[in-house]
Amino acid sequence: MPALTTCLFFNRNAVEAAQFYASSLPDSRINSIAKTEADTPFMKAGDVLSVSFEMMGQPFVAINGGPEFPFTEAVSFQVLCADQAEVDHYWEKLVEGGGEYSQCGWLRDRFGLSWQVIPREMTDYLEGPDPAGCARAMEAMLKMSKLDVDALRRAYEGVPTPR
């Protein structure tokens, strides 16, 4: 096991969440499922305690906790996309089954996790060598829900939007 693994606390649906992520993201899979050996104050013997899985090659553990600790936007995952087709794909895939769209490339999946679905070149547009271009790209992004890669590029470059 790596020295650092992210542990996510789910409301008794850790297996469902891990299956969703494993089927939605490349290089993702469930590695193991741990069950309780005996009854506890919160679980019965044989209930799933945790799921070890990978999302996009990164290790995670999902714990079947409860509703006491819901996810917030204070923690989010970034999916860096090669092009608009990838942005569109993950934007739709990650909200399947009850997620919700937000703004500036953010969304929340049905389990409450926040995601940023962004083009790889986003850093160039927001932190590039042209301060005026960065300001235009930021202004354009703030008006978007799902990010439009071409519109962000045009804003950074100062190219008018075609009508």
MITIZA-628451 format. One record per residue: x, y, z of N, C-alpha, C in turn. Coordinates in steps of 0.1 Angstrom, whole numbers, padded with zeros to 4 digits, always signed. Example, Ala and Ser with C-alpha at 12.3 -4.5 7.8 and 13.67 -1.06 7.14 Angstrom:
BEGIN
+0132-0057+0078+0123-0045+0078+0132-0033+0078;+0128-0022+0071+0137-0011+0071+0129+0000+0079;
//
This chain:
BEGIN
+0008-0012+0000+0000+0000+0000+0009+0012+0000;+0005+0023-0008+0013+0035-0008+0013+0042+0006;+0023+0051+0007+0024+0058+0020+0012+0067+0023;+0005+0071+0012-0006+0080+0014-0018+0075+0006;-0029+0073+0013-0041+0068+0006-0053+0077+0011;-0061+0082+0002-0072+0090+0006-0084+0081+0011;-0089+0084+0022-0100+0077+0028-0113+0085+0028;-0123+0080+0022-0136+0087+0020-0147+0080+0028;-0155+0088+0035-0165+0083+0045-0178+0084+0038;-0184+0073+0035-0197+0073+0028-0208+0069+0037;-0220+0072+0033-0232+0070+0041-0238+0056+0038;-0231+0046+0042-0235+0032+0041-0236+0027+0026;-0230+0034+0017-0230+0030+0003-0216+0030-0004;-0206+0026+0004-0193+0026-0001-0191+0017-0013;-0197+0005-0013-0195-0004-0024-0202+0002-0037;-0214+0008-0036-0220+0014-0047-0212+0025-0053;-0206+0033-0044-0198+0044-0048-0185+0039-0055;-0178+0030-0049-0166+0024-0055-0169+0018-0069;-0180+0011-0070-0184+0005-0083-0187+0016-0093;-0193+0027-0089-0196+0038-0098-0183+0044-0103;-0174+0047-0094-0161+0053-0099-0153+0043-0107;-0153+0031-0104-0145+0021-0111-0151+0020-0126;-0164+0021-0127-0170+0020-0141-0170+0033-0148;-0168+0044-0142-0169+0057-0148-0155+0063-0152;-0145+0059-0146-0132+0065-0148-0121+0055-0153;-0112+0059-0162-0102+0049-0167-0092+0046-0156;-0086+0035-0157-0076+0030-0148-0081+0030-0133;-0094+0025-0132-0100+0025-0119-0106+0011-0117;-0105+0006-0104-0110-0007-0101-0112-0009-0086;-0120-0019-0082-0121-0023-0069-0110-0033-0066;-0103-0031-0055-0092-0041-0052-0097-0051-0041;-0104-0047-0031-0109-0056-0021-0120-0050-0013;-0128-0058-0007-0139-0054+0002-0137-0061+0015;-0137-0053+0026-0135-0058+0040-0149-0058+0047;-0152-0070+0053-0164-0071+0060-0161-0072+0075;-0171-0068+0084-0169-0070+0098-0170-0085+0102;-0162-0089+0111-0162-0103+0116-0173-0105+0127;-0176-0094+0134-0186-0096+0145-0195-0084+0145;-0206-0085+0152-0215-0074+0154-0208-0062+0161;-0211-0050+0157-0206-0038+0164-0218-0030+0167;-0217-0019+0174-0228-0010+0177-0235-0005+0165;-0227-0004+0153-0232+0002+0141-0234-0008+0130;-0229-0020+0131-0229-0029+0120-0231-0044+0125;-0236-0052+0116-0238-0066+0119-0226-0074+0113;-0223-0085+0118-0213-0094+0113-0216-0096+0098;-0205-0095+0090-0207-0097+0076-0210-0084+0068;-0214-0073+0074-0216-0061+0067-0203-0055+0062;-0204-0048+0051-0192-0042+0044-0187-0031+0053;-0174-0031+0057-0168-0021+0065-0161-0011+0056;-0154-0016+0046-0146-0007+0037-0143-0013+0024;-0140-0005+0014-0137-0009+0001-0124-0003-0003;-0114-0011-0007-0102-0006-0012-0103-0005-0027;-0101+0007-0033-0102+0008-0048-0093+0019-0053;-0092+0020-0066-0084+0029-0073-0093+0038-0083;-0090+0051-0083-0096+0059-0093-0085+0066-0101;-0085+0063-0114-0075+0069-0123-0061+0066-0117;-0059+0054-0112-0046+0049-0107-0042+0054-0093;-0051+0062-0087-0048+0066-0073-0055+0057-0063;-0049+0054-0052-0055+0045-0042-0065+0053-0033;-0076+0046-0030-0086+0052-0021-0092+0040-0012;-0097+0044-0001-0105+0035+0008-0118+0042+0010;-0129+0035+0008-0142+0040+0011-0147+0033+0023;-0151+0040+0033-0156+0035+0046-0171+0036+0046;-0178+0026+0050-0192+0026+0052-0195+0032+0066;-0195+0045+0066-0197+0052+0079-0212+0055+0081;-0216+0067+0079-0229+0071+0081-0231+0085+0077;-0242+0092+0080-0245+0105+0076-0238+0116+0084;-0230+0113+0094-0225+0123+0103-0215+0132+0096;-0208+0127+0086-0197+0136+0080-0199+0136+0065;-0208+0145+0060-0210+0146+0046-0198+0153+0039;-0197+0151+0026-0187+0158+0018-0191+0172+0016;-0181+0181+0014-0183+0195+0011-0174+0199-0001;-0176+0211-0006-0167+0215-0017-0153+0219-0012;-0151+0218+0001-0137+0220+0006-0127+0210+0001;-0132+0199-0003-0124+0189-0010-0130+0185-0023;-0122+0185-0034-0127+0181-0047-0116+0174-0054;-0120+0167-0065-0111+0160-0074-0111+0167-0087;-0099+0169-0093-0098+0174-0106-0096+0163-0116;-0104+0164-0127-0102+0155-0139-0097+0164-0150;-0084+0162-0153-0078+0170-0164-0081+0163-0177;-0087+0170-0186-0092+0165-0198-0084+0170-0210;-0082+0161-0220-0074+0164-0232-0081+0174-0241;-0094+0173-0242-0101+0181-0252-0116+0183-0247;-0124+0189-0256-0138+0192-0252-0146+0179-0251;-0142+0169-0260-0149+0156-0259-0148+0150-0246;-0136+0150-0240-0134+0145-0227-0141+0153-0216;-0140+0166-0217-0148+0174-0208-0163+0170-0208;-0168+0169-0220-0182+0166-0222-0185+0152-0216;-0177+0142-0218-0179+0129-0213-0179+0128-0198;-0169+0133-0191-0168+0133-0177-0179+0142-0170;-0182+0153-0177-0192+0162-0172-0205+0154-0170;-0209+0147-0180-0221+0139-0180-0220+0127-0171;-0209+0119-0173-0208+0107-0165-0208+0108-0150;-0201+0119-0145-0200+0120-0131-0213+0125-0124;-0223+0130-0132-0235+0134-0125-0246+0124-0127;-0243+0113-0134-0253+0102-0136-0259+0098-0123;-0272+0096-0123-0279+0090-0111-0282+0099-0100;-0281+0112-0103-0285+0122-0092-0275+0132-0088;-0264+0134-0096-0255+0144-0093-0261+0158-0097;-0253+0168-0096-0258+0181-0100-0246+0190-0105;-0249+0198-0115-0239+0207-0121-0238+0219-0112;-0226+0225-0113-0223+0237-0106-0218+0247-0116;-0208+0256-0112-0203+0265-0122-0188+0264-0122;-0182+0270-0133-0167+0271-0134-0161+0257-0136;-0168+0247-0141-0163+0234-0143-0165+0224-0132;-0172+0229-0121-0174+0221-0109-0188+0213-0111;-0188+0202-0104-0201+0194-0103-0200+0186-0090;-0211+0181-0086-0212+0172-0075-0218+0159-0079;-0212+0148-0076-0217+0135-0080-0229+0131-0070;-0235+0120-0073-0247+0115-0065-0243+0111-0051;-0230+0109-0048-0226+0106-0035-0221+0118-0027;-0221+0130-0033-0218+0142-0027-0204+0147-0029;-0195+0139-0036-0182+0144-0039-0182+0155-0050;-0173+0165-0048-0172+0175-0057-0161+0172-0067;-0163+0176-0079-0153+0174-0090-0151+0186-0098;-0139+0188-0103-0136+0199-0113-0132+0192-0126;-0140+0194-0136-0138+0188-0149-0132+0199-0158;-0119+0198-0160-0112+0210-0166-0103+0205-0177;-0101+0214-0187-0091+0211-0198-0077+0212-0192;-0068+0204-0197-0054+0204-0193-0048+0218-0194;-0051+0225-0204-0045+0238-0206-0051+0249-0197;-0060+0246-0189-0066+0256-0180-0056+0264-0172;-0046+0258-0167-0035+0265-0160-0029+0275-0169;-0027+0272-0181-0021+0282-0191-0030+0294-0192;-0043+0292-0192-0052+0303-0194-0054+0311-0182;-0052+0305-0170-0054+0313-0158-0041+0318-0151;-0030+0312-0155-0017+0316-0149-0006+0318-0160;-0010+0320-0172-0001+0322-0183+0007+0335-0182;+0016+0337-0192+0024+0349-0192+0017+0362-0196;+0005+0361-0201-0003+0373-0205-0013+0376-0194;-0011+0386-0185-0020+0389-0175-0034+0394-0180;-0034+0401-0191-0047+0405-0197-0055+0393-0202;-0047+0383-0209-0053+0371-0213-0059+0363-0202;-0051+0362-0191-0056+0355-0179-0069+0361-0174;-0069+0374-0173-0081+0381-0168-0093+0378-0177;-0091+0378-0190-0102+0375-0200-0107+0361-0198;-0097+0351-0197-0101+0337-0195-0109+0335-0182;-0104+0342-0171-0111+0341-0158-0125+0346-0159;-0127+0358-0166-0140+0364-0168-0149+0354-0176;-0144+0348-0186-0152+0339-0194-0156+0326-0186;-0146+0321-0178-0149+0309-0170-0159+0312-0160;-0159+0323-0154-0169+0326-0143-0184+0327-0148;-0185+0327-0161-0199+0327-0167-0203+0313-0172;-0194+0304-0170-0197+0290-0175-0201+0281-0164;-0209+0270-0168-0211+0259-0159-0201+0249-0164;-0204+0241-0174-0194+0232-0180-0185+0241-0188;-0172+0238-0187-0162+0246-0194-0162+0244-0209;-0161+0254-0217-0160+0254-0231-0146+0257-0235;-0138+0247-0239-0124+0248-0241-0121+0258-0252;-0128+0258-0263-0125+0268-0273-0128+0282-0269;-0139+0284-0262-0142+0298-0257-0132+0303-0247;-0127+0294-0239-0116+0298-0229-0103+0302-0237;-0100+0294-0247-0088+0297-0255-0090+0311-0262;-0102+0312-0268-0104+0325-0275-0104+0337-0266;-0109+0335-0254-0109+0346-0244-0094+0349-0240;-0087+0339-0238-0073+0341-0234-0065+0349-0245;-0068+0344-0258-0061+0350-0269-0067+0364-0273;-0078+0367-0268-0085+0380-0272-0091+0379-0285;-0095+0367-0289-0102+0365-0302-0117+0366-0300;-0124+0374-0307-0139+0376-0305-0146+0362-0307;-0157+0361-0300-0165+0349-0301-0173+0350-0314;-0172+0339-0322-0180+0339-0335-0195+0339-0332;-0202+0346-0341-0217+0347-0340-0224+0336-0348;
//
